[in-house]
Structure formats: C-alpha cells, structure tokens
Amino acid sequence: IKNGRTNHCCIGDIHGFPTKLQNLWSNLESSIGTADFNTALIIFLGDYCDRGPNTREVIDFLISLPSKYPHQTHVFLSGNHDFAFAAFLGLVPQPPDGSEFAEAWKEYEENEEREGWYKGEGYENMHLQGRRWSGKIKAKFNVAKGMDYKGSIYDAAPTFESYGVPHGSADLVRAVPDEHKKFLADMVWVHEEDDVCIETGDGIKHCKLIAVHAGLVSNQDVKEQLKFLKAKDTRVPKVDSLSGRKNVWDMPKVLTFFIMIQ
C-alpha cells in the first residue's frame, strides 16, 4: 500500500522468532526493491514477545532499525503480549482517573486460580495482564492450539528465559535492559495514515489506514475508540482492540475457527 510515493509495509506477529523476522525483512526488501524499501513506512503490528525462542534478540533487531535505516519511518504498535510484558515491568501508564490497577482484577477473578496469576514481588498493584502473563497456568496442554503451554496463558516462559531468568521471576525487571524498557514504554496502541492507495480488484482505492493489533471493536464508536487508544487508557482490565477476537472487525476465518474450539 502507498501514500503518495511512499510504500507502507505492515508486519504482523513476530512472537520471539528473530531468524524468521530477519528472513521476512530480507524478502520484503527484495520484493519492493532497495530504493523503495529504504524510504518505506514500516508498521509493526505488535506481539514481538513470547512463544518463540528469543524475544530479547527480536527487540534488539527492532531497536536497531532507526539507525540502520535512517530514511525509513518505523511504527511499533503494542500487541496484547507486549502490553502484558510491559505491565509486568511496570511500564504501562497508570489509570487516568487515579484508580488502582487492582480495582480491575475483580472482573476476571474467577479465572485467577485456573490461570495461576502472579503473586510475587510487585504484584499488589500490577495491571491484570501483567499478572496473567507472568503467572503459572495449572493446565499443561492447550487443547485449542494442540500444544503445551509455555509457562503461562500467554506462553511467556521463553521471554523470561531469553533474558536469562526463569519464568515468573521478579528478577526480569532488573534483567531487561533500559533500551528495551524504553521500547516497550513507547509502543503506541494505534496508528493512522490518511489517503493511502490500495490496489484492489476494482482498481486503486484511496483509503484511511487505521493500524491496531487486533482490530477496532465492531459495536463501538470509532472516534471514541481512537481517543481511548491514543490516550493508552489503562482503566480497563482487557483492551479489546489489542486482544479481542470475537468482537473486532474483519476477523480472519482461521482465527474465528480458533475461537470456536477454545
């Protein structure tokens, strides 16, 4: 997709796989050409951590891009996994109404025992998703995905291990480098671009691009959602636009099927 003469490239979930990311990066340059690639707007759609073997290396790669490609523009959106990682590290904004994160735990408290929410150092006023991310789920096998859980409901154990600490350890706060913390704190929840040209079966269409990890919620006012996302409003225990599947626009059929079998 293009805005004027600038190529726009959107890159989806990386999930701790640096080799796959590097291969994708090389293939992207080959497919659009070096000149266009070097001046492109690259929008990363989030979920940089968990599941794969080396989240730390993925974030190192992403942090290096502005200096390696100074004429590119880079946007780093937060996915629900990244939000939860940042929440564990204490890097998400406090609720704007002055409330405590702990006040929002009640909505999902029936899941606490099953999901094994984190109760270690610093949990007392941690955002719910940070507790879920670093917790230890009691079930060993994820029936929906056909594989074992990796530590938590978020499969976060490989992320901890990539920083040299065991899953669920409060030592992660000290193990994550400051430049990684800055990256996680600076992630945006939404990005907008006006007058983007997209090639379709009916020809070129001029559109507004709204990039968000999961999608905009289908039954809510768009302007209000954008205001909420731009503000990074953490009053809610779950940000549907970062993690929703049942209630967001244009959910791919394969993910709809995944919902049905959960």
C-alpha positions, 0 to 999 in steps of 0.5 A: 500500500502507498501514500503518495510515493511512499510504500507502507509495509505492515508486519504482523506477529513476530512472537520471539522468532528473530531468524524468521523476522530477519528472513521476512525483512530480507524478502520484503526488501527484495520484493519492493526493491532497495530504493523503495524499501529504504524510504518505506513506512514500516508498521509493526503490528505488535506481539514481538514477545513470547512463544518463540525462542528469543524475544530479547534478540527480536527487540534488539533487531527492532531497536536497531532499525532507526539507525540502520535505516535512517530514511525509513519511518518505523511504527511499533504498535503494542500487541496484547503480549507486549502490553502484558510484558510491559505491565509486568515491568511496570511500564504501562501508564497508570489509570487516568482517573487515579484508580488502582490497577487492582480495582480491575482484577475483580472482573476476571477473578474467577479465572485467577486460580485456573490461570495461576496469576502472579503473586510475587514481588510487585504484584499488589498493584500490577495491571491484570495482564501483567499478572496473567502473563507472568503467572503459572497456568495449572493446565499443561496442554492447550487443547485449542492450539494442540500444544503445551503451554509455555509457562503461562496463558500467554506462553511467556516462559521463553521471554523470561528465559531469553533474558536469562531468568526463569519464568515468573521471576521478579528478577526480569525487571532488573534483567531487561535492559533500559533500551528495551524498557524504553521500547516497550514504554513507547509502543503506541496502541494505534496508528493512522495514515490518511489517503493511502492507495490500495490496489484492489480488484476494482482498481486503486482505492484511496483509503484511511489506514487505521493500524491496531493489533487486533482490530477496532471493536465492531459495536463501538464508536470509532472516534471514541475508540481512537481517543481511548487508544491514543490516550493508552487508557489503562482503566480497563482490565482487557483492551479489546482492540489489542486482544479481542477476537470475537468482537473486532472487525474483519476477523480472519476465518482461521482465527474465528475457527480458533475461537470456536474450539477454545 
